[in-house]
């Protein structure tokens, strides 16, 4: 039974919301949006459905918050990669991050952004659309970074930033799917290394 105590705004709160969200993120990461039932989520979070709704909203709201947590935590490698000084280093750090996050010990295999709604039906449409937008935003950020690289002379003038960005995202998504299927880190790192052999020179 939950311990009830008044939070700073007077709402009963007997659990650590940050810890609960971390656990929900892992359930979604492992089971996908549709595969994560409310009982699975509340059991992992250690709270009742009433408390979940009060703190996080409905399942779709919870998933959105879990994705934000994933972006700030396991997927923070994307933001770090974009800060690398050269386009080649950006690409390398992005794919290395995809490999390490998809094969992180103690975490579900694959990527929440890919696995979360691969098999989503009609009830998972909102989650599927959210994740598609999330992945597309990643492509946009990479594209903008590579446009800057072309302007700086770090990429050749004939390079297509949009194609390079989409290429990297496609490889990263494939790495996630392979990891979820049991591929190991070493094998996937070799894939990432091969993917960069044809990277356009400055």
N, C-alpha and C positions, 0 to 999 in steps of 0.2 A: 504494500500500500504506500502511496506517495506521501511524503511529508509536506504539509502545506505551510508556507510562510509567505508573508507579504513582501513583494518586490518593491523597488523604489517608486513605482507608480501605482502601488496598491493592488496589483494583480497577483493572485495566488501563484506562487512559483516554488516548487519543491524539487527542482532538478537543474542541472547545468545545461542551459540551452546550447552552448557552444559544443559541448561534448555530445549532446543528443544529435545535433546537426552533423557532426563528424560521423557518427554511427549511421545516420540515415544516408549520408553520401556513400558510404561503403556498401550499404545494401543495394542502392540504385546501381552502383558501379558493378557489383557482382551479378545482379539479377535483371538489370534493365528496368525501364519504367513500368511496363506492364507486368513483369515478373515479380516486382516488389509489391506484395499485398500490404494492406494497412496493418494487418496483424504482424507481418514480418517486420515492418518499420517500427511500430510501437513497441514490439518486443525487444528489438535491438536497441531502441532509444531508451527503454526502461520507463516509459510513460503511458498514460491512457490516451485513447483517441481524443477525449475532451481536451486534455492538456496539449496534445499535438495541434489540434485545430486552433486553440487559443494562442499558442506560441508561434505557429508557422503557417496557419491557414490550411487549405485543403491539400490533397496529395500533389496536385500540379504546382501549387505555391511552394510546397516543401521541396519538390524536385528542382524548381528554379533556384531556390536558395542553396540547395546541395550543389548544383552546377557552379554557382558563384564561388562556393567554398572550394570546389575542385579546381577552378581556375586560379584561385589565390594560393592554393596549396600544391597538390601533385602536378598541375599543369602550369605552374609559375615559370617553368623553363621557357615557355613561349616568350614572355616579356623579357626574360634575361637574354634569350637568343637575339632578340631584336636590337638589343643595345650593343652587340658585338661590333667592332670597328670596321669589318669588311663584310661584303655580301657572302663571301665563301665561308667565313666564320659564322655568320648568321645561319646559313644553311646547315653547316655541320652541327652547330649547337642545337638547332631545332630537331634534327633527326636523332641526334644522340639523346636528347631529352625524351623524345617519343619512345625510343628503345628502353631507356631506364625506367620511365614511368609505367610502361606496359608490362615490365617484368620485375617490378619492385617487390622484394621479399615481404611477405606479410600483408600484401594488398591483392585485390583481385587482378587477374591478368587482363591485358587490353587497356582501352581508354574509355572512360565514362562517356566522353563526347561522341564516341563511335558506337560502343556496345549498348549505350543507354536505350536506343530505340530501333535497332536494326530490324527487329521482327514486330514492330509496333503495328497493331491493327487500328481500327477506327477510334477506340478509346484512348489510344496513345498518340493520336494525331498532333495534339498540342505539344507533347514532348518531342515528337519527331521534328516538327517545325522549329521548335526552340533550338534543338541541337543542330539542325541544318543551318540555321542563322548563326549559331555560335561558330561552327566550322567555317562558314563563309566569311565571318568577321576575321577569323584567323588568316584566311587567304588575303583579305583586303589589307590587313596590317603588314603581311609579308610583301605584298605588291607595292605598297607605299614605300616600304624600306628599300626595295630593289629599284624603284624609280629614283630614289635619292642616290642610290649607288651609281646609276647610269649618269645622273647629273654630275656626280663627283668624279666620274671617270674610273670608278672602281669596277664597273661592269661595262662591257663594250657597248657602243651606241646602238648596235643592232640587236641587243638582247631584249627580250620581251618580258618585262617584270611580271605581268599577269600570268603568263604561261609558266614562268619559273615558280611563282608562288603556288599555282595550282598543282604543278608537278610535285613540289615538296609536300603539300598537304595530302596528295594522293598516296605518295610513298609512306608518309606517316600513318595514314589511315590503314594502309595495308599491313604495316608493322603491327598495329593494334590488333587487327583481325587474326594475324598469324600468331601473335602472343596468346590471344584468347584460345587458340586452337592447340596450344602446347609448345610452340616454338620457343627455344631458349634465347637468352640474352646474347650469347656469343654469335649464334647464327644470324640473329636479327641485326646485330652490329655490323656484320659482314655485308648484309643487304644495304644498310645505310651507307657504308663505305663505297660500295659499288655504285650506288645511286649518285654519288658525288664525283665520280671519275670524269664524267662529261661536263662538269660545271664550267661555264664559259670563263675564260681567263680575262683578267683586267685589261 
